[in-house]
Amino acid sequence: MKARLVAVGERAPHWVAEGYVEYEKRLSHWLPLDLVEIAPGLRGKHRDAARATQDEGARVLAALPKNAHVVVLDGRGRQHSSEQLAVRMEHWRGLGRDLAFLIGGPEGHAGDVVARADEQWSLGPLTLPHMLVRLVLAEQLYRACALLANHPYHRA
């Protein structure tokens, strides 16, 4: 099983990119994780934010691997403890499909993206910068895999 993180936004701050790469490397033997950055839709004065979100959504959907189990990160989604996420990871492995995790733009996900999702996951009630969500997601996936492998990372 492989995973793809499809995220709206380009050029993460150095410290986010560095942290993400570290967890991507750690995950590589348990869950290879590929990052695909999607250019944000045009926003600003005299621009339609809804149209920008729709444009992003079309590019997000085009970046999905075939037959992937799609997990949208959204504040309205289901929250998991680290232990619950490990159980969820075991479930995903049992599906025999690749995974795709989706992080939307400033206004969230387009309706078509949410409709395509197999499930929604919330990292909690806090609003996080979308670039930081990449790092948190990678770390939590690593933690879930470490729990399943009985690796001491979670207990450290």
C-alpha positions, 0 to 999 in steps of 0.5 A: 500500500502506498499513500499520496498527500494531495495538498492545495498550496505550494512552497511550504516554509522551510521548517515545514518542508524539512519536518515533512521530509523527515517523516516521509523518510521515516514512513518509507518502509511502512507507508510510502507517502508521496506529496503532490502540491496543487496550485491554489486558485486565483483569489483577491479583489474582484475574484470569485473565491468559490470559483477558485475553490472549484478550480482547485477541486478539479486539479485535486481530483485529477491528481488522485491515484486510480482506485485510491481510498480517499480521505479528506481532511476537514474540520467536520470529519471524524477525530481519532486518537493516535491509537484509534488512527492505528486501528484505522490504518490497519483497516485501510491496509485491509482494503488492499487499496492505495490511500489519498489524503486531501488538504484543501485551500483557504475555503476548504474543499470543493463539493466534488472533492467531498463527494468523492471522499470515502471518509473525512478526518478531522485533526481536531477543533483547532484551525491549523495553517494548511501547510502545518497540516502536512507535517501533522498528518505525516507525523500522525501516519508515522505514529500510527504505523509505529504503533502497529509495528510495536516501535517505541516511537509512540511511547517515547 
